[in-house]
Amino acid sequence: LLAKGNYMSLESATQAIRTKVGADSGLGATLKFDMGADGVIVIDGKSTPNTVSNDNTDTECTVGISMDNLQAMLDGNLDPATGFMAGKLKVSGDMSVAMRLQRVI
């Protein structure tokens, strides 16, 4: 998953999430990872098959997270619930969507 030394690029993060989401993530909703200046990754868990893109569209749930913390989550080094409690990610919108994210990531 690592690209360019220790830094994960938007492209590699998007691909990693696309791989984890697969054709049917079970998310059943739309969710956006917002990394600020680093860009966005949008999971459309309502489409068949599910899609993952970098188009900044409105979603039911938005997770504000740094690229470093997203990488830690994808690598299994940061549990989403723990990250939320520690303030490493901020959730806005439908909280139940964020809770289902744990099964996906």
N, C-alpha and C positions, 0 to 999 in steps of 0.2 A: 504493500500500500504506500510505502514511502516514495516520494519523488523529490528530486533536488535536495539531497542530503536529508535533513530532518523535517523539511517543510513539505506539507501536502498541498498540492495545487487544487484549484477549484475543479479542474478536469478529473484529477485522480480521485478526489473526494466524491464527485458526482458518479463516477464509474463504480466506486466501492459501494455506494448506496444503491445504485442501480442493480448491482449483483445481489445485495442482501434483500432488496425488495422483490426481485423476480417478477413473474407474471401476475402473481396474486399474493400480496403481502398480508392480507387479512385486515389491513388498516381501515378500509371502507370509508375513507375520508381524504381530504386534501390537507397537506401539511407543508410548511415552508421552514427551511433552516435559513436564517438571515445572519450572514457573517459580516454585515456592514460593508465596508469598502472591498472586502474579499469576494462579495457576490452572494447569490442565493442559490439554494437547491430546493426545488419543489417536487414533492412526491404526490402524484395523483393516484390515490388508492381506490378511486371510484371507477376509473377507466378500465377497460378490458382489452389487452392486458394493462396492468399498472404501468404508469410512465414516470420517469424522473427527468427533469429538465432544469435549465438555469433561467427560465423565463419568470420574471418577477410578477406573478399573478396573485390575485386575492385568494387566500386559503382559509379553511375553517380554523386552523391553528397555526401559529407562528412561534418558532423556537429561535430566540436570539442566542447565538453562541459564537465563540471565537473559533477560528480555523484550528488552533491547537487543541481546544477542548473537543471539537468535533472529531479530530483525528484520534484523540484518546478514547472517545466513545466507540468509534469504529474498530479500534484495536482491542477493545475489551478492557481498557485500563480505567475507564470512567463509566460508572453505572449511571444511566439517565436520572433515576430518582435521587441518587446521592448528589449528582451534579446540580440538580434543581435545588436541593436543600442547601447546598454550599454556595448557591448564587452564581454558579458557573454557566448556567443557562436560564434564560427567562422565557416563560411561556405566556403567550397572549392568545385569546380566543378560547376555543373549546378544549378544556383541560382533559376531557376523556380521550380525545384524540392523542394527546401527548402521552397518556398512560398506556395506550395501545402500542405506541412507538417502541416500547421496551421489548415487545415480542419480535419486532422487525429488525432492530439494530443489534 
